[in-house]
Amino acid sequence: RPVVPTSPDALAAAARRRMTRTAWSYLAGGAGAQRTVAANREAFGRYRIVPRQMVDVGQRSLATTMLGRDLPAPVLFAPVGALEVAVQHQLGRGGRGAAPRNAEPALADAARDLGLPLVISSQASTPMEDTAATLGDSPRWFQLYWSSDDALVESFVARAEASGCTAIVVTLDTHVLGWRTMDLDLGYLPFARAEGIAQYLSDPVFQQLVEARVRATASSDPGTTTARPTVAAVRSLLSMAAHHPGPTLRNLTQPYARAAVETFLDVFSRSTLTWTDLAWLRERTTLPLLVKGIQHPDDARAALDHGADGIIVSNHGGRQVDNAVAALDTLAPVADAVRTHAGTDPAQPPVPVLFDSGIRTGADVFTALALGADAVLLGRPWVYGLALAGADGVRAVTEHVLAELDLTMALAGVTETGQIGRHNLAV
Ligand code: HOC
């Protein structure tokens, strides 16, 4: 039997058996009653691919071009935060004290070997500079959570540029954290742990913010700096994620660690942003700017009007709004709006539309391309591969998806991904 199952359900089940309960709940879980997690998957069953016969498909290619760069396939590694939780299975039953620090290097190894872009997460467990070193020349983008601290945003963007990222992806749908029932019931917030905020801890601007907080705490109340946080302090830690009780306190007993988590929760995001703010971010980088979390055609049009260079249709894997519309159902209207709005001037570069939330198989990738995506971001499947077999697992899962995409193209009478369209689906 293969170590990494090809069946998506078997893959998830195998990963679940190897992961701690908290790790599984965080990674696999979604918002509320998990309806949107399920809806994201069910939506694929409503679009049917139509096989075609007697087409010469002897020579096929998955290759595509994205933002001026040739890619071997229209698939990117989605940004996933707090990835170290995925490797906690290696600790065996009960113990979680010595999580190996190898999740992101393993992911970067696999991404480099496959040559597919890695979208480095703001919430990564490894500083982006280290990931960039592992990636070598392989493509990488940077996913940004728009901090309430302008200097921190500028620092992240500058670090991303220096790390060779060729696009900035700003996630818009997580300015408050969704109602994550599985985490709530386990009292689990990975971002209250140092490995959940390593990208921040390695940032010079963030370090200054933390040090200022440590100094302020020491001067205002020197007696409490080394004390275990009080209930009131824990509540304030969670001011951003106000509804998430019971964070892991192990890392909060040191003044710096406690101040770091407090600072993170203070500056992680801002809920006051409007479209006009996008111009500020646009001016901070010459890199292409993509907005992630778009689910309505009007939002896509507004994003383009305010400087976005690309659109990522996503509902954050069903992690933010329970009962939200399945992401796949929003893809075609958004893609149509982008193409109409952007116009067809051949002198202008095409505006890429990407999709995530629910992709598990190569047939799913085909369906998303048929509905108007230029490429997809793959998330949970490779996390499961990582949990099962490290870099080999990430490679295996991704190769399975690409193999099925290739076979699906062959059986649908398609030789290049750019040929895939709505004509390949039953209406
Ligand atoms: C405390 C805020 O993308 C996820 C992440 C969101 C991180 C926000 C953390 O878990 O979906």
Residues whose N, C-alpha, C, O or C-beta is under 5 A from the ligand:
A	BS01	HOC	G81 L177 F191 A241 R319
